[in-house]
Amino acid sequence: MTSATISDTKLDLYEAHKKEYAASAKPTLVEIRPAVYLTITGQGAPGSPAFTDAIGALYGVAFTVKMTRKFAGKEDYSVCKLEALWPDWGTAAEPNWQLLIRTPEFVTPGDLRDAVRTLAKRGKGDHADRVRLHAISEGLCVQAMHIGPYENESKTIDAMRAFAEKQGMRISGPHHEIYLSDPRRCDPSKLKTILREPVSKA
Protein backbone atom coordinates (compact mmCIF):
# COMPACT_ATOMS: atom_id res chain seq x y z
CA MET A 1 0.00 0.00 0.00
CA THR A 2 1.43 3.38 -0.98
CA SER A 3 1.59 6.41 1.29
CA ALA A 4 -0.85 8.17 -1.03
CA THR A 5 -3.37 5.36 -0.55
CA ILE A 6 -2.96 5.50 3.23
CA SER A 7 -3.58 9.25 3.21
CA ASP A 8 -6.65 8.85 0.99
CA THR A 9 -8.28 6.36 3.37
CA LYS A 10 -7.54 8.21 6.62
CA LEU A 11 -10.70 9.15 8.53
CA ASP A 12 -11.06 12.86 9.29
CA LEU A 13 -13.74 13.26 11.95
CA TYR A 14 -14.04 17.01 11.34
CA GLU A 15 -14.78 16.38 7.68
CA ALA A 16 -17.16 13.54 8.52
CA HIS A 17 -19.09 15.74 10.96
CA LYS A 18 -18.47 19.16 9.42
CA LYS A 19 -21.88 20.60 10.38
CA GLU A 20 -21.01 20.10 14.05
CA TYR A 21 -17.77 22.05 13.70
CA ALA A 22 -19.05 24.89 11.51
CA ALA A 23 -19.17 28.06 13.59
CA SER A 24 -19.20 31.80 13.03
CA ALA A 25 -19.10 34.77 15.38
CA LYS A 26 -22.91 34.83 15.23
CA PRO A 27 -24.46 32.27 17.62
CA THR A 28 -26.49 29.49 16.03
CA LEU A 29 -28.32 26.36 17.11
CA VAL A 30 -26.72 23.07 16.08
CA GLU A 31 -27.69 19.44 16.72
CA ILE A 32 -24.72 17.47 18.07
CA ARG A 33 -24.91 13.72 17.70
CA PRO A 34 -23.48 11.35 20.34
CA ALA A 35 -19.70 11.07 20.02
CA VAL A 36 -16.89 9.05 21.58
CA TYR A 37 -13.99 10.80 23.30
CA LEU A 38 -10.80 9.98 25.12
CA THR A 39 -11.15 11.97 28.34
CA ILE A 40 -9.26 12.94 31.47
CA THR A 41 -10.67 14.91 34.39
CA GLY A 42 -9.01 17.20 36.91
CA GLN A 43 -9.05 20.50 38.71
CA GLY A 44 -6.88 23.59 38.42
CA ALA A 45 -6.42 26.76 36.44
CA PRO A 46 -5.66 26.51 32.71
CA GLY A 47 -1.90 26.41 32.33
CA SER A 48 -1.37 24.95 35.79
CA PRO A 49 0.86 21.85 36.15
CA ALA A 50 -2.23 19.67 36.67
CA PHE A 51 -3.79 20.98 33.47
CA THR A 52 -0.60 20.69 31.42
CA ASP A 53 0.15 17.17 32.68
CA ALA A 54 -3.37 16.07 31.79
CA ILE A 55 -3.04 17.41 28.24
CA GLY A 56 0.24 15.54 27.82
CA ALA A 57 -1.26 12.29 29.08
CA LEU A 58 -4.35 12.63 26.87
CA TYR A 59 -2.37 13.30 23.69
CA GLY A 60 0.13 10.57 24.56
CA VAL A 61 -2.67 8.03 24.75
CA ALA A 62 -4.46 9.40 21.66
CA PHE A 63 -1.42 9.12 19.40
CA THR A 64 -0.39 5.73 20.83
CA VAL A 65 -3.86 4.32 20.13
CA LYS A 66 -3.78 5.69 16.58
CA MET A 67 -0.28 4.45 15.73
CA THR A 68 -0.77 1.02 17.31
CA ARG A 69 -3.92 0.49 15.25
CA LYS A 70 -2.23 1.81 12.10
CA PHE A 71 0.78 -0.50 12.42
CA ALA A 72 -1.63 -3.41 12.99
CA GLY A 73 -3.26 -2.67 9.64
CA LYS A 74 -6.49 -1.34 11.18
CA GLU A 75 -8.43 1.79 10.23
CA ASP A 76 -6.32 4.95 10.21
CA TYR A 77 -7.57 8.36 11.29
CA SER A 78 -6.41 11.86 12.17
CA VAL A 79 -6.10 12.70 15.86
CA CYS A 80 -8.51 15.53 16.64
CA LYS A 81 -7.81 18.78 18.44
CA LEU A 82 -8.13 19.32 22.16
CA GLU A 83 -11.56 20.07 23.62
CA ALA A 84 -12.74 20.65 27.18
CA LEU A 85 -15.89 20.65 29.26
CA TRP A 86 -16.02 23.25 32.05
CA PRO A 87 -18.94 22.39 34.38
CA ASP A 88 -18.30 25.39 36.66
CA TRP A 89 -17.06 27.82 34.00
CA GLY A 90 -16.54 31.34 35.33
CA THR A 91 -17.45 30.52 38.94
CA ALA A 92 -14.31 28.93 40.43
CA ALA A 93 -10.70 30.02 40.83
CA GLU A 94 -9.64 26.35 40.62
CA PRO A 95 -12.20 25.04 38.11
CA ASN A 96 -13.04 21.44 37.42
CA TRP A 97 -12.54 20.32 33.83
CA GLN A 98 -12.79 17.32 31.57
CA LEU A 99 -10.33 17.38 28.68
CA LEU A 100 -11.44 15.61 25.51
CA ILE A 101 -10.13 14.34 22.19
CA ARG A 102 -12.82 13.08 19.83
CA THR A 103 -12.13 9.53 18.72
CA PRO A 104 -13.63 7.20 16.09
CA GLU A 105 -16.32 4.84 17.35
CA PHE A 106 -14.24 1.84 16.28
CA VAL A 107 -11.64 2.58 18.98
CA THR A 108 -12.24 0.09 21.81
CA PRO A 109 -11.51 -0.10 25.55
CA GLY A 110 -8.96 -2.76 24.61
CA ASP A 111 -7.16 -0.25 22.37
CA LEU A 112 -7.03 2.13 25.32
CA ARG A 113 -5.65 -0.51 27.70
CA ASP A 114 -2.99 -1.50 25.17
CA ALA A 115 -1.93 2.14 24.74
CA VAL A 116 -1.64 2.70 28.50
CA ARG A 117 0.52 -0.43 28.84
CA THR A 118 2.71 0.61 25.92
CA LEU A 119 3.32 4.06 27.40
CA ALA A 120 4.13 2.55 30.80
CA LYS A 121 6.73 0.24 29.21
CA ARG A 122 8.33 3.25 27.51
CA GLY A 123 8.47 5.19 30.77
CA LYS A 124 5.99 7.73 29.39
CA GLY A 125 2.89 6.61 31.20
CA ASP A 126 2.51 9.39 33.79
CA HIS A 127 -1.24 9.96 34.28
CA ALA A 128 -2.09 7.79 31.24
CA ASP A 129 -4.04 5.42 33.49
CA ARG A 130 -6.44 8.30 34.20
CA VAL A 131 -7.57 8.46 30.57
CA ARG A 132 -11.01 7.01 29.89
CA LEU A 133 -13.14 6.29 26.82
CA HIS A 134 -16.53 7.99 27.09
CA ALA A 135 -19.58 8.54 24.89
CA ILE A 136 -20.99 12.04 25.29
CA SER A 137 -24.41 13.11 24.02
CA GLU A 138 -25.04 16.87 23.90
CA GLY A 139 -28.03 17.14 21.56
CA LEU A 140 -29.25 20.62 20.70
CA CYS A 141 -26.60 23.29 21.45
CA VAL A 142 -25.93 26.97 20.92
CA GLN A 143 -22.55 27.46 19.28
CA ALA A 144 -20.29 30.32 18.17
CA MET A 145 -16.71 31.01 17.14
CA HIS A 146 -14.66 33.05 19.58
CA ILE A 147 -11.63 34.80 18.11
CA GLY A 148 -9.17 36.25 20.59
CA PRO A 149 -7.73 35.52 24.04
CA TYR A 150 -9.41 32.89 26.19
CA GLU A 151 -9.87 35.42 28.99
CA ASN A 152 -12.15 37.47 26.70
CA GLU A 153 -14.60 34.65 26.05
CA SER A 154 -17.27 36.08 28.35
CA LYS A 155 -18.48 38.52 25.66
CA THR A 156 -19.06 35.68 23.19
CA ILE A 157 -20.70 33.52 25.86
CA ASP A 158 -23.02 36.37 26.89
CA ALA A 159 -24.09 36.70 23.23
CA MET A 160 -24.69 32.94 23.00
CA ARG A 161 -26.83 32.90 26.13
CA ALA A 162 -28.81 35.95 25.04
CA PHE A 163 -29.44 34.24 21.68
CA ALA A 164 -30.58 31.07 23.42
CA GLU A 165 -32.97 33.06 25.62
CA LYS A 166 -34.51 34.72 22.56
CA GLN A 167 -35.10 31.23 21.13
CA GLY A 168 -36.97 30.24 24.29
CA MET A 169 -34.07 28.07 25.41
CA ARG A 170 -32.02 27.74 28.59
CA ILE A 171 -28.50 26.38 29.12
CA SER A 172 -28.79 22.74 30.20
CA GLY A 173 -25.27 21.32 30.11
CA PRO A 174 -21.61 22.12 30.75
CA HIS A 175 -19.74 24.77 28.81
CA HIS A 176 -17.74 23.16 25.98
CA GLU A 177 -14.67 24.58 24.21
CA ILE A 178 -12.96 23.27 21.06
CA TYR A 179 -9.45 24.65 20.60
CA LEU A 180 -8.71 25.13 16.90
CA SER A 181 -5.48 27.09 17.48
CA ASP A 182 -2.26 26.17 19.28
CA PRO A 183 -1.66 28.94 21.85
CA ARG A 184 2.09 28.18 21.73
CA ARG A 185 2.23 29.21 18.07
CA CYS A 186 -0.63 31.67 17.63
CA ASP A 187 -0.94 35.33 18.56
CA PRO A 188 -3.58 35.57 21.35
CA SER A 189 -5.62 38.01 19.27
CA LYS A 190 -6.01 35.36 16.55
CA LEU A 191 -6.86 32.31 18.67
CA LYS A 192 -9.90 30.47 17.32
CA THR A 193 -12.09 28.57 19.77
CA ILE A 194 -15.51 27.06 19.13
CA LEU A 195 -17.75 27.63 22.15
CA ARG A 196 -20.72 25.31 22.65
CA GLU A 197 -23.41 24.95 25.31
CA PRO A 198 -26.28 22.42 25.37
CA VAL A 199 -29.75 23.97 25.55
CA SER A 200 -33.31 22.87 26.20
CA LYS A 201 -36.68 24.59 26.16
CA ALA A 202 -37.02 27.08 29.00
C-alpha positions as CSV (number, residue, x, y, z in Angstrom):
1,M,0.0,0.0,0.0
2,T,1.4,3.4,-1.0
3,S,1.6,6.4,1.3
4,A,-0.9,8.2,-1.0
5,T,-3.4,5.4,-0.6
6,I,-3.0,5.5,3.2
7,S,-3.6,9.2,3.2
8,D,-6.7,8.8,1.0
9,T,-8.3,6.4,3.4
10,K,-7.5,8.2,6.6
11,L,-10.7,9.1,8.5
12,D,-11.1,12.9,9.3
13,L,-13.7,13.3,12.0
14,Y,-14.0,17.0,11.3
15,E,-14.8,16.4,7.7
16,A,-17.2,13.5,8.5
17,H,-19.1,15.7,11.0
18,K,-18.5,19.2,9.4
19,K,-21.9,20.6,10.4
20,E,-21.0,20.1,14.1
21,Y,-17.8,22.0,13.7
22,A,-19.1,24.9,11.5
23,A,-19.2,28.1,13.6
24,S,-19.2,31.8,13.0
25,A,-19.1,34.8,15.4
26,K,-22.9,34.8,15.2
27,P,-24.5,32.3,17.6
28,T,-26.5,29.5,16.0
29,L,-28.3,26.4,17.1
30,V,-26.7,23.1,16.1
31,E,-27.7,19.4,16.7
32,I,-24.7,17.5,18.1
33,R,-24.9,13.7,17.7
34,P,-23.5,11.3,20.3
35,A,-19.7,11.1,20.0
36,V,-16.9,9.0,21.6
37,Y,-14.0,10.8,23.3
38,L,-10.8,10.0,25.1
39,T,-11.2,12.0,28.3
40,I,-9.3,12.9,31.5
41,T,-10.7,14.9,34.4
42,G,-9.0,17.2,36.9
43,Q,-9.0,20.5,38.7
44,G,-6.9,23.6,38.4
45,A,-6.4,26.8,36.4
46,P,-5.7,26.5,32.7
47,G,-1.9,26.4,32.3
48,S,-1.4,24.9,35.8
49,P,0.9,21.9,36.2
50,A,-2.2,19.7,36.7
51,F,-3.8,21.0,33.5
52,T,-0.6,20.7,31.4
53,D,0.2,17.2,32.7
54,A,-3.4,16.1,31.8
55,I,-3.0,17.4,28.2
56,G,0.2,15.5,27.8
57,A,-1.3,12.3,29.1
58,L,-4.3,12.6,26.9
59,Y,-2.4,13.3,23.7
60,G,0.1,10.6,24.6
61,V,-2.7,8.0,24.7
62,A,-4.5,9.4,21.7
63,F,-1.4,9.1,19.4
64,T,-0.4,5.7,20.8
65,V,-3.9,4.3,20.1
66,K,-3.8,5.7,16.6
67,M,-0.3,4.5,15.7
68,T,-0.8,1.0,17.3
69,R,-3.9,0.5,15.2
70,K,-2.2,1.8,12.1
71,F,0.8,-0.5,12.4
72,A,-1.6,-3.4,13.0
73,G,-3.3,-2.7,9.6
74,K,-6.5,-1.3,11.2
75,E,-8.4,1.8,10.2
76,D,-6.3,4.9,10.2
77,Y,-7.6,8.4,11.3
78,S,-6.4,11.9,12.2
79,V,-6.1,12.7,15.9
80,C,-8.5,15.5,16.6
81,K,-7.8,18.8,18.4
82,L,-8.1,19.3,22.2
83,E,-11.6,20.1,23.6
84,A,-12.7,20.7,27.2
85,L,-15.9,20.6,29.3
86,W,-16.0,23.2,32.0
87,P,-18.9,22.4,34.4
88,D,-18.3,25.4,36.7
89,W,-17.1,27.8,34.0
90,G,-16.5,31.3,35.3
91,T,-17.4,30.5,38.9
92,A,-14.3,28.9,40.4
93,A,-10.7,30.0,40.8
94,E,-9.6,26.4,40.6
95,P,-12.2,25.0,38.1
96,N,-13.0,21.4,37.4
97,W,-12.5,20.3,33.8
98,Q,-12.8,17.3,31.6
99,L,-10.3,17.4,28.7
100,L,-11.4,15.6,25.5
101,I,-10.1,14.3,22.2
102,R,-12.8,13.1,19.8
103,T,-12.1,9.5,18.7
104,P,-13.6,7.2,16.1
105,E,-16.3,4.8,17.4
106,F,-14.2,1.8,16.3
107,V,-11.6,2.6,19.0
108,T,-12.2,0.1,21.8
109,P,-11.5,-0.1,25.6
110,G,-9.0,-2.8,24.6
111,D,-7.2,-0.2,22.4
112,L,-7.0,2.1,25.3
113,R,-5.7,-0.5,27.7
114,D,-3.0,-1.5,25.2
115,A,-1.9,2.1,24.7
116,V,-1.6,2.7,28.5
117,R,0.5,-0.4,28.8
118,T,2.7,0.6,25.9
119,L,3.3,4.1,27.4
120,A,4.1,2.6,30.8
121,K,6.7,0.2,29.2
122,R,8.3,3.2,27.5
123,G,8.5,5.2,30.8
124,K,6.0,7.7,29.4
125,G,2.9,6.6,31.2
126,D,2.5,9.4,33.8
127,H,-1.2,10.0,34.3
128,A,-2.1,7.8,31.2
129,D,-4.0,5.4,33.5
130,R,-6.4,8.3,34.2
131,V,-7.6,8.5,30.6
132,R,-11.0,7.0,29.9
133,L,-13.1,6.3,26.8
134,H,-16.5,8.0,27.1
135,A,-19.6,8.5,24.9
136,I,-21.0,12.0,25.3
137,S,-24.4,13.1,24.0
138,E,-25.0,16.9,23.9
139,G,-28.0,17.1,21.6
140,L,-29.2,20.6,20.7
141,C,-26.6,23.3,21.4
142,V,-25.9,27.0,20.9
143,Q,-22.5,27.5,19.3
144,A,-20.3,30.3,18.2
145,M,-16.7,31.0,17.1
146,H,-14.7,33.1,19.6
147,I,-11.6,34.8,18.1
148,G,-9.2,36.2,20.6
149,P,-7.7,35.5,24.0
150,Y,-9.4,32.9,26.2
151,E,-9.9,35.4,29.0
152,N,-12.1,37.5,26.7
153,E,-14.6,34.6,26.0
154,S,-17.3,36.1,28.3
155,K,-18.5,38.5,25.7
156,T,-19.1,35.7,23.2
157,I,-20.7,33.5,25.9
158,D,-23.0,36.4,26.9
159,A,-24.1,36.7,23.2
160,M,-24.7,32.9,23.0
161,R,-26.8,32.9,26.1
162,A,-28.8,36.0,25.0
163,F,-29.4,34.2,21.7
164,A,-30.6,31.1,23.4
165,E,-33.0,33.1,25.6
166,K,-34.5,34.7,22.6
167,Q,-35.1,31.2,21.1
168,G,-37.0,30.2,24.3
169,M,-34.1,28.1,25.4
170,R,-32.0,27.7,28.6
171,I,-28.5,26.4,29.1
172,S,-28.8,22.7,30.2
173,G,-25.3,21.3,30.1
174,P,-21.6,22.1,30.7
175,H,-19.7,24.8,28.8
176,H,-17.7,23.2,26.0
177,E,-14.7,24.6,24.2
178,I,-13.0,23.3,21.1
179,Y,-9.4,24.6,20.6
180,L,-8.7,25.1,16.9
181,S,-5.5,27.1,17.5
182,D,-2.3,26.2,19.3
183,P,-1.7,28.9,21.9
184,R,2.1,28.2,21.7
185,R,2.2,29.2,18.1
186,C,-0.6,31.7,17.6
187,D,-0.9,35.3,18.6
188,P,-3.6,35.6,21.3
189,S,-5.6,38.0,19.3
190,K,-6.0,35.4,16.6
191,L,-6.9,32.3,18.7
192,K,-9.9,30.5,17.3
193,T,-12.1,28.6,19.8
194,I,-15.5,27.1,19.1
195,L,-17.8,27.6,22.2
196,R,-20.7,25.3,22.7
197,E,-23.4,25.0,25.3
198,P,-26.3,22.4,25.4
199,V,-29.8,24.0,25.5
200,S,-33.3,22.9,26.2
201,K,-36.7,24.6,26.2
202,A,-37.0,27.1,29.0
